[in-house]
């Protein structure tokens, strides 16, 4: 039985594998700890759509009218992408114009937003301080007055 292994040999190999795994898990990771991302501000203006997304919004409506039975988002996206690729620059021009108009509006609003953020960080803190709604505050007042009546 040259090819056969004894139970002792297989047990030793299993033990050696386990010890290797333990050593690997005991090691300290060399990767730096990830920084926590700051939460997104819900008041920050959304980025403007590109010319293709302006086209997509219009194309979706047309596609739904022609194919009311089709519920596949992928099919709509694929059809729109194919049409966009076949369009000439002249055909794309109105969508590009709408996109640039939306981009200039976005640049104005983001500038105002950034200016507001740099000027008044205290306003945001005041809003966050008041987590309780007015009804919760009134409920607490009612609870306190009921306790005072019980003491008398």
N, C-alpha and C positions, 0 to 999 in steps of 0.2 A: 504494500500500500504506500507507494512512493508519493502519489499525488494527494493522498488524504491528509487532512490537517487534524491535529488533536484538538480537543476542547480547550485545553490550556492555552494553546497558541492563539486561537480565535479570541479567547477572553483577554489575553494580553493586548492584542491589536485593538480590541474594543476599548480597553482601559486607556491605551495610549491616545486614541482618537478623542476620547472624552477629556483627557487632560489637556490636549491641544485646544479644544474648544473652550475649556475653562480659562486657559491662559489668554486666549484672544478676547474673551469677555471681560477679563480683569483689567485689560489695558485701558488707559485713559485716551479718549478721543483727541486727536491732534487738531481737529477742525475747530475754528473759533465759534463761539456761541452766536446764534443768530440774533440779530436785533429785532425787537418787536416793532412792527409797523404801526405808525400812528393811524388812528381811525380816520376814515374818509369823512370829509365835511359835507353834509347834505346840502348846504347852501352854495357850494362851489358850482359854478356854471358847467354844464356838460360841453365836451369838445364838439365842434361842428362836424357834420357828416362830410365825407369826401364826395366828389362828383358822382362816383359810382353808387354810393348809398342814396344820393338824391334821386338818381335814376332808378334804383331798386324800389324806392317807395312808390314811385309812379308805376313802375312795371308790375309790382305785386297786384295793384288794383286791376290793371288790364288783364293779367293772367287769371285772376279769380273770376272775372267776368266771362272769359273764354272757357275756363276749366273749373266750373263750380264744384265738381265732384272730386277734384284732386286736393288732398289734404297734406301732401308731402312738402315739407319745407325745403328739402334737398332738391326736389324737382323744380321748384320755383327758382331757387338759387342757381341751379345749373342752367336753366333756360335763360335767366337774366345774364349770367356770365357769358354764355354763348352769343347772345344778342349784342352785349357790350363790346365784345371782341370784334364783331363784324361791322360795328358802326364806324363811320368816318369821323374825322375831327370836327367837321361841320355839324354832324348830327349830335355830337357830344357837347358842342358849344353852349347850348342853353343850360345844361346841367352843370357845366364848369362855372358858368356865370352865377348860377344860384349858390353853388358851393363857395365861391369867393365872397359873395355877398354875406353869406352866413358866417364865414370866417372873419370878416371885418367886424361884424356885430359881436362875435365872440371875443375878439381882441379887445373891444371897448368894454365889454362886461367883465372880462377877466382883469383888466387893468383897474376898473372900479372896485372889484372884489379884493384884489391884492392891496389896493390903497386902504380900503376899509379894514382889512386884516392887520395891516401895519399900524394903523392909527388907534384902533380901539380893541385891544385884546380883552379888556376888562368887561366889555358888554357880553361877550360869549360866556365868561365865567359866571356872570350874574344869572344868565338863563340856565346854566347847568346846576347852579346851587339849588334852585327851586325845582326839585324833582317831584315833589308832592303836588297833586292837583288841589284845587281849592276845596273840593268836596272832602278830600282826605283830611285837610287841615280842620275843616268844620267838624268832621267826625271826632277828631281828637279833642276838640274843645267840648263837645257834647259829653264825651267819656269823662273828662276831668270834672265837669259840672255835676255829673251824676255821682261821682265819687264823693264830692264835697257834700252833697245832699245826704248821702248814706252816713257820713260821719256825724251829722247833726242829730 
